[in-house]
Amino acid sequence: MSLTRAEFHELIEEHSTALYRLAYRLVGSPHDAEDIVQETMRSAWTSRERFEQGRGERAWLAAILRRRVVDRWRRSGRVPVAAGDRVDEVACEAEDPLAHEYTDEMQYALSRLSPELRESLLLVVVGELTHQQTADTLGVPLGTVLSRVSRARRRLRQHLLSLSKR
């Protein structure tokens, strides 16, 4: 089923903020995240006839975004380190480190996770996909996603708490 122009614009309007957050967390650069979201929208428009109503709009868009990110990583020959990768730039406060999701501390902690853990966590938390949608997007079993997200949350919390104690 192909989306009409109006339906497509509505879809983009509804999901563009979440797509940007996901792209930013995956690549760590606001400029690159904006470019990837634009590439995602362009790809979504050209492949709109392949949209499957039952799959879920955000899952479809997140899968396209993920492919754009992976394409970028392949072209550059490396998986980038997320923003905030210098420890000396991290300001530590005595509050809960998970209270502010867009801090340098959070981005630094995310950069310390393996790519598999980071990607699974970001698709579920930032991309707001279900665990099953994430498993389908990544092409792995549901149990693998559940395990990765659990481990990623635990490691992220440990890292952020260690930063707050400095």
KOLDOSE-475075 format. One record per residue (C-alpha): residue number from 1; z, y, x. Coordinates in steps of 0.1 Angstrom, whole numbers, always signed. Layout:
BEGIN
bagu,z,y,x
NUM,Z,Y,X
...
***
This chain:
BEGIN
bagu,z,y,x
1,+0,+0,+0
2,-10,+33,+15
3,+12,+64,+12
4,-2,+96,-3
5,+0,+128,+17
6,+28,+141,-5
7,+48,+108,-2
8,+42,+109,+36
9,+56,+144,+39
10,+86,+135,+18
11,+92,+105,+40
12,+90,+126,+72
13,+112,+153,+56
14,+139,+127,+47
15,+139,+108,+81
16,+129,+133,+108
17,+165,+143,+117
18,+175,+106,+122
19,+143,+100,+141
20,+151,+129,+165
21,+187,+117,+170
22,+174,+82,+178
23,+147,+94,+202
24,+171,+118,+220
25,+196,+90,+225
26,+169,+67,+238
27,+153,+91,+262
28,+180,+116,+269
29,+158,+147,+268
30,+154,+171,+239
31,+118,+179,+249
32,+108,+143,+253
33,+126,+134,+220
34,+106,+160,+201
35,+73,+147,+217
36,+82,+111,+207
37,+90,+121,+171
38,+57,+139,+169
39,+39,+108,+183
40,+58,+87,+158
41,+48,+108,+129
42,+11,+108,+141
43,+12,+70,+144
44,+29,+66,+111
45,+2,+87,+94
46,-27,+68,+110
47,-11,+35,+101
48,+3,+45,+66
49,-19,+18,+49
50,+2,-8,+66
51,+35,+5,+52
52,+53,-23,+34
53,+75,-10,+6
54,+101,-37,+9
55,+107,-32,+46
56,+124,+1,+43
57,+111,+35,+53
58,+136,+42,+81
59,+131,+7,+96
60,+93,+12,+96
61,+96,+46,+112
62,+122,+35,+137
63,+100,+5,+148
64,+71,+29,+154
65,+94,+53,+173
66,+107,+24,+194
67,+71,+14,+203
68,+64,+50,+214
69,+95,+51,+236
70,+87,+17,+252
71,+51,+29,+258
72,+65,+60,+276
73,+88,+38,+297
74,+59,+15,+306
75,+37,+45,+316
76,+65,+59,+338
77,+74,+25,+353
78,+111,+28,+345
79,+137,+30,+318
80,+151,+65,+320
81,+188,+73,+325
82,+201,+91,+295
83,+211,+128,+297
84,+244,+137,+312
85,+242,+112,+340
86,+263,+132,+364
87,+300,+125,+363
88,+310,+158,+377
89,+293,+176,+347
90,+315,+158,+322
91,+342,+180,+308
92,+372,+159,+298
93,+395,+169,+269
94,+426,+152,+255
95,+411,+146,+221
96,+394,+114,+208
97,+361,+111,+228
98,+344,+95,+198
99,+350,+126,+176
100,+319,+144,+188
101,+288,+123,+188
102,+265,+147,+207
103,+285,+154,+238
104,+275,+150,+274
105,+303,+125,+276
106,+288,+104,+249
107,+253,+106,+264
108,+267,+97,+298
109,+286,+67,+283
110,+254,+55,+266
111,+235,+57,+299
112,+261,+32,+313
113,+251,+5,+288
114,+224,-20,+295
115,+191,-11,+278
116,+195,-40,+253
117,+230,-30,+242
118,+221,+7,+240
119,+189,+1,+220
120,+206,-22,+195
121,+236,+2,+191
122,+214,+32,+187
123,+191,+16,+161
124,+221,+6,+140
125,+243,+37,+145
126,+219,+66,+151
127,+188,+51,+135
128,+209,+39,+105
129,+191,+6,+103
130,+208,-24,+90
131,+216,-52,+115
132,+189,-73,+99
133,+163,-44,+102
134,+173,-40,+138
135,+169,-77,+145
136,+135,-76,+129
137,+125,-45,+148
138,+136,-60,+182
139,+123,-95,+174
140,+157,-111,+180
141,+181,-132,+158
142,+206,-114,+136
143,+235,-129,+156
144,+221,-114,+188
145,+221,-79,+173
146,+256,-83,+159
147,+269,-94,+193
148,+251,-66,+211
149,+263,-39,+188
150,+299,-52,+190
151,+298,-54,+228
152,+281,-20,+231
153,+308,-4,+209
154,+336,-19,+229
155,+321,-8,+262
156,+313,+26,+249
157,+348,+31,+237
158,+363,+19,+270
159,+341,+42,+290
160,+347,+72,+268
161,+385,+66,+269
162,+384,+63,+307
163,+365,+96,+309
164,+391,+113,+287
165,+420,+102,+310
166,+405,+120,+340
***
